[in-house]
Amino acid sequence: MSKNRIDFSNVTQLRKKMFSRLSWVKISKLQRDLKCTNCKVEYTSLLDEHISACSTPTSTIKAICNSCADKMEEFGIVDLNVQIEENKRLKQALISKIVTAYPKYKNERGSNQYRTVYLADLKMEELQAILKMEDDIIQKAKDLENAIKNEYVETETEPYLLTDYDIYESEWLKHETEIKDYFSDNYEDWIEGGIGEYVDEATVIVKIGAKFYEVDIVAEMGATNKDLGVRRFYVEDITSVTWKEIPKPLPKPRTQYTFTANLTEWEYNQIVNKFDGLNLTDFSSNEAIV
């Protein structure tokens, strides 16, 4: 192949019938641009409506005749037009797959159902990311369902677990992998704001089936401007939910105590009410023998 001809092995892109032949001849200012870069045929001698183009790593776009473009395609260089059409086909197939599997992505222009952007306006990698995200959500749900089926064991919660440790249980907690999301949304019993004070850290002992976990919750607090010299704090965000499995807590040691005192009826009732308010286990009172 002469030095004036293109080395096909160096061609990086080929686009057949890219330019109007007559328009190219009209705007070309150099004589060399009026000929095919590869075979040197003059464009004015051709009857084709369009001419083609190619490019190499070391040059700008080169105009070539359609015959040379056909030879490049035979050599194994893919026409960019074919690639574009194939990409369109692949994109439409991917959109159809997403819409079929997840109807909330229904791709109708003008429809506002679940859509803030149109699938057709997204790039292939963005569509692939959507499909992967949705598939991962489904797979995560299946994995969780299987884990619950294999690991969760319903057990009775002994009263001492509530009185001694204030154990927390929820029908919505069936596996430890749900802990982070659950307590990121359900923290109000432990994390709270207030006027002039707040609680931004808490430790909760959680019972899930037959297993026990120590859960630490940490929040970021926000505050309003001082109102009458006092700031009002509120929960800005739950920044951390960590946990570890712990052994089942044992009953705390208890000792029986007996108190004797000379009291009026009013004093006696005050003490009994006070003890009742402490929710003590096995607490009973007997009226004094006069």
SVG drawing of the C-alpha trace seen along z (x, -y; Angstrom):
<svg xmlns="http://www.w3.org/2000/svg" viewBox="-55 -36 60 59">
<polyline fill="none" stroke="black" stroke-width="0.4" points="0.0,0.0 1.5,-3.4 2.2,-6.2 -0.7,-8.1 -3.2,-5.4 -4.7,-4.7 -3.5,-1.7 -6.8,0.1 -5.3,1.6 -4.9,-1.9 -8.6,-3.0 -10.4,-3.5 -13.8,-4.6 -15.7,-4.3 -19.0,-6.0 -20.5,-5.2 -22.4,-7.9 -21.7,-10.5 -21.5,-13.6 -23.5,-14.9 -21.1,-14.6 -22.2,-17.8 -22.1,-19.8 -18.6,-18.4 -17.3,-19.4 -18.9,-22.9 -17.3,-23.7 -13.9,-22.1 -11.1,-24.7 -8.2,-22.4 -7.8,-20.3 -6.8,-17.3 -10.1,-17.4 -11.9,-16.9 -10.4,-13.4 -10.9,-10.2 -8.1,-10.2 -7.5,-6.5 -7.9,-5.8 -7.7,-9.4 -10.9,-9.1 -12.4,-12.6 -15.7,-13.1 -17.0,-15.1 -16.7,-11.9 -19.0,-10.0 -22.7,-9.7 -23.2,-8.7 -25.4,-11.0 -23.1,-10.7 -19.5,-10.0 -18.1,-8.3 -15.5,-9.1 -13.0,-7.4 -10.5,-8.4 -7.2,-7.2 -5.4,-7.9 -3.1,-10.4 -5.4,-12.2 -8.7,-14.1 -11.7,-12.7 -10.8,-11.7 -13.3,-11.8 -13.4,-8.6 -15.5,-7.3 -18.1,-4.6 -16.1,-2.0 -13.2,-2.4 -15.6,-2.4 -17.0,1.0 -13.4,2.3 -12.8,1.2 -16.0,2.9 -14.9,6.1 -11.5,5.7 -13.4,5.9 -14.0,2.3 -17.5,1.8 -19.6,-1.0 -20.4,-3.5 -24.0,-3.7 -24.4,0.1 -23.0,-0.4 -25.4,-3.3 -28.4,-1.2 -27.2,1.7 -26.8,-0.5 -30.4,-1.8 -31.7,1.8 -29.8,2.8 -31.0,-0.3 -34.7,0.3 -34.3,3.9 -32.9,2.8 -35.8,0.3 -38.3,3.0 -36.7,5.3 -36.8,2.6 -40.4,1.7 -41.6,5.3 -39.9,6.2 -40.6,2.9 -43.8,1.2 -43.2,-1.9 -40.6,-2.8 -43.3,-2.8 -41.8,-4.8 -44.5,-7.0 -43.8,-10.6 -46.3,-12.8 -47.0,-10.2 -46.1,-11.4 -46.4,-7.9 -43.3,-7.4 -41.2,-9.3 -39.0,-12.4 -37.0,-11.5 -37.7,-9.4 -35.8,-6.2 -35.3,-7.0 -33.3,-10.1 -30.8,-8.1 -27.5,-6.6 -27.0,-2.8 -24.8,-2.8 -27.6,-4.7 -30.2,-2.2 -28.0,0.7 -27.5,-1.0 -31.3,-1.2 -31.8,2.4 -29.0,3.5 -30.4,1.4 -33.9,2.9 -32.6,6.4 -30.4,6.0 -33.4,4.8 -35.4,7.9 -32.4,10.2 -31.8,8.6 -35.5,9.2 -35.3,12.8 -32.0,13.4 -33.6,11.8 -36.7,14.0 -34.5,17.1 -32.4,16.0 -35.5,15.5 -36.9,18.8 -33.6,20.6 -32.5,18.6 -35.5,17.0 -36.9,19.0 -39.9,17.7 -39.2,17.9 -41.1,16.7 -39.8,13.5 -39.4,14.2 -40.7,11.3 -37.3,10.7 -35.9,9.7 -38.4,6.8 -38.0,5.8 -34.3,6.3 -33.1,5.2 -36.0,3.4 -35.5,5.8 -36.9,4.4 -38.8,6.6 -40.7,5.7 -42.7,7.8 -40.9,5.9 -37.5,7.2 -36.9,10.8 -33.2,10.7 -30.1,8.8 -29.6,7.3 -32.7,5.3 -31.4,3.6 -29.7,0.6 -32.6,-0.4 -35.1,0.2 -33.4,-2.0 -32.5,-4.6 -36.3,-5.2 -37.5,-4.1 -35.4,-5.9 -37.9,-8.1 -38.0,-6.0 -34.3,-6.5 -33.1,-9.5 -34.9,-12.8 -34.5,-16.6 -36.0,-19.0 -35.8,-22.5 -32.3,-23.2 -31.4,-19.5 -31.3,-16.4 -30.3,-12.7 -28.1,-11.9 -26.7,-8.5 -28.4,-5.3 -27.8,-1.6 -30.7,0.8 -30.8,4.6 -32.8,6.1 -34.3,9.6 -34.8,11.1 -36.3,14.6 -33.8,16.5 -30.9,14.1 -30.0,10.9 -28.1,7.9 -26.6,4.8 -27.5,1.9 -25.8,-1.5 -27.6,-4.5 -25.9,-7.8 -27.6,-11.0 -26.6,-14.4 -28.6,-17.1 -29.7,-20.4 -30.9,-23.4 -33.1,-26.4 -31.9,-29.9 -32.3,-30.9 -35.8,-31.7 -36.1,-33.6 -32.6,-32.5 -33.3,-28.8 -32.4,-26.6 -34.7,-23.9 -32.9,-20.8 -34.1,-18.3 -32.8,-15.2 -31.1,-16.2 -30.0,-12.7 -29.1,-9.2 -25.4,-9.0 -24.6,-5.6 -26.4,-2.3 -24.0,0.5 -24.7,3.8 -23.2,6.9 -24.7,10.2 -24.6,10.9 -25.4,13.9 -28.9,14.1 -29.0,11.9 -29.4,13.8 -31.7,12.7 -30.2,10.1 -29.4,11.3 -32.2,10.4 -32.3,10.2 -35.5,10.1 -35.7,7.1 -38.2,6.5 -38.9,3.0 -40.6,2.2 -41.8,-1.2 -44.5,-3.1 -46.5,-5.0 -49.7,-6.9 -52.2,-5.6 -51.3,-8.5 -47.6,-7.8 -48.2,-4.1 -50.2,-4.8 -47.5,-7.2 -44.8,-4.6 -46.9,-1.9 -47.7,-4.2 -44.0,-5.0 -43.0,-1.4 -45.8,-0.6 -44.5,-3.3 -41.0,-1.6 -42.5,1.5 -40.6,3.8 -41.1,7.5 -42.5,9.6 -43.4,6.5 -46.2,6.8 -47.2,4.8 -48.9,5.9 -50.7,3.5 -49.0,3.2 -50.4,5.1 -51.3,2.6"/>
</svg>
